[in-house]
């Protein structure tokens, strides 16, 4: 086993890790023995993955570390892409082997699970506890990320590159392994507390653990057709809001909270933006719902605050259907889903930090247009590490990401509208949910959805979870490696 962890071969290690993760849902059979007949659907892909992973670790030569910065970025992105793709395929296998879903539907459910999206093609009324736990466990692990989990056991020279490539920009401690362990600690303590609170307020133990996993990972899968709304409990809704906020907050900021450094926490730019967006959106939507659906002010606020936090945190839980919502309220949710949650958290979307930097950049531009050309206007944003200047490089990276995100969103919306044969508003809502890894649905996604629409949404979910550029760089690196092989064999 020691040789496996020191083999410097992530390809084999990821197969072993994912194989082990596939076996963990079998724990539910102890409590629900009636599901034992479907254990084979998990054992077969898990054993295959572990055996293949062991063979690769023992047989394949030790991987050489990249020689320069550019090759490090390419190698890291390719490794991240590999980990997620193999995880998705293996995560889909239990659904395929058991005959519950077609291959495309199974891939969709696995992509939605691992990317913590929450869109689903599964009829939750017909799924047993074994597969239900598999769904929520995928979301829980997806919130951490495959790289984060493998780094808990394996540390080597390229660990930092992989850590950054998966979308974790901040370190909580000088040593990366301490950062990873700290994140695991925060994640699991929050899971335990959330599960206990859910149980106290009326859920059974299985539903408590299920929803705590999915709320904390900003995932959105549920055991109920009507999601959190099925419980008709204000207490459960507030527990869910608490877990969604924890999940969408940068891990580095959470550590400041644990250490009670409240003055530093108050300065964090993305937290301030999150608070402002929640307050304004909640008030606007509450007024619209009270006026159009004849809800009381208190009921309007209750519905609004839950669904606003769910959309902005990219969790995807709901307390009521959006079919009867006024169009303007739906568009506010679309904007919130596009903005997304905290940078370096389990959330998706463009991220609050990028939106804040874009806002400061635009404000700086307007100031320079109307002020003396000689004046120098430096702008800053506050992170967990302190005050950081928004320099030209950061502005360029941020604006480039936002531009390509919006471009993908427009293309995806057009494709959704055409292939799903729906109106533009529905296509905008559904693809914003997929690209932002949110999981809210206006009714387009379900067991009867066509394969092409599911594939479009899968592409959106993967691009959104892996921060777009990681996917492109990983694909580029893969083609480069294939080309080198062909050149070496004089095939081209």
Buried (B, 14 or more C-beta within 10 A) or exposed (E): EEEBBEBBBBBBBBBBBBBBBBBBBBEBBEEBEEBEEBBEBBBBBBEBBBEBBBEBBEEEEEBEEBEEEEEBBBBBBBBBBBBBEBBBBBBBBBBBBBEBBBEBBBBBBBBBBBBBBBBBBBEBEEBBBBBBBBBBBBBBBBBBBBBBBBBBBBBBEBBBBBBBBBBBBBBBEEEBBEBBBBBBEBBEEBBEBBBBBBBEBEBEEBBBBBBBBBBBBBBBBBBBEEBBBBBEBEEBBBBBBBBBBBBBBBBBBBBBBEEEEEEBBEBBBBBBBBEEBBEEBBBBBBBBBBEBBEBEEEBBBBBBBBBBBBBBBBBBBBBBEBEEBBEEBBBBBBEBBBBBBBBBBBBBBBBBBBBBBBBBBEEBEEEEEEEEEEEEEEBEBBBBEEEEEBEEEBBEEBBEBBEBBEEBBEBBBBBBBEBBEBEEBBBBBBBBBBBBBBBBBBEBBEEEBEBBBBBBBBBBBBBBBBBBBBBBBBEEBBEEEEEEEEEEEEEE
